[in-house]
Amino acid sequence: CGVAGQTVSCSNIGPLDPSQSASVVYRAVVTATNPPTVSLTNVADCVGTSGTAQNPGDQINTQCDATVNLLDPCIVCAKEVSVDGVNFYASVDATAGQHVWYRVTVNNCGTTPLTDLLLIDNLPPDLVNVTTGSAECGVVGNTVTCSIPALATGLDWVVTYEADIDAIAGGTILNTATVTATPAISGIPGDDIGTQCSAQINVGPLEIPTLSEWGLLLLCSLLA
C-alpha cells in the first residue's frame, strides 16, 4: 500500500481463490473540527479481475465502509458555600469566627466515561480547622484532596468539607477548586481534561454583643 494525501492505494493483493480473503491495515489520526463532527464514515473501493492471469475474465468491483463515532469528553464543576450547612450559594456573607461549609459538584457532561477523577482545593489561611465528611476526601493542613476511580456519563460527584473563618479575618475569601479526569473510551485512556470552580465569602467584623439601654441601667444597679 501507498499513501498520497488522503488516499490509500493498495495493489497486488492476490490472487485470491474462492472463499479466500486478504486484509490490509492503515491508520489515521482524528483531528478536531469546528463545529464538532459526530461521526466519520469513509468508503473503500475494491477492484479486481476474475479468472486467471492466463485467462482473465471481467473486471469486478465492490465497496465497503466503516464509521467512527466521535466521543466528546467534558467535565464541569460548581462550588458553593453555606453558613448553615443547608443552603448553598456561590457567594455568602459571613462574620469572622463563623463556621462555613463548602460543597463541590462535579458533572460528567460528555459522551464518554471519565476515570481517575481528582479534586484539589487549597483553602486560604483565613480559613482554619478544615475537615471533611466525604469518604473519598482527605485533608492535610488547608489542602483538601478528593478522588474517585470513575464517573459515568451524565452523573454527578458531590463532596463537602468545612472550615472556620479566622477570628481576625476580613474582606473577601475567594478560593478555587481544580478537578482533573481522564476520558476512557473502551477502556483506552485519552488525554486528561480539567475544570475549575470558585466560591466567595464576604467577611464582616466579629460581632461583639452590646447592652441595650435597659441592660446598662440594670448593670449600674447591680454595681451600685
Buried (B, 14 or more C-beta within 10 A) or exposed (E): EEEEEEEBEEEEEEEEEEEEEEEEEEEEEEEEEEEEBEEEEEEEEEEEEEEEEEEEEEEEEEEEEEEEEBBEBBBBBBBBBBBEEEEBEEEBEBBBBBBBBBBBBBBBBBBBBBBBBBBBBEBEEBBBEBEBEBEBBEBEEBEBBBBBEBBEBEEEBEBBBBBBBBEEBBEEBEBEBBBBBBBBBEEEEBEBBEBEBBBBBBBBEBEEEEEEEEEEEEEEEEEE
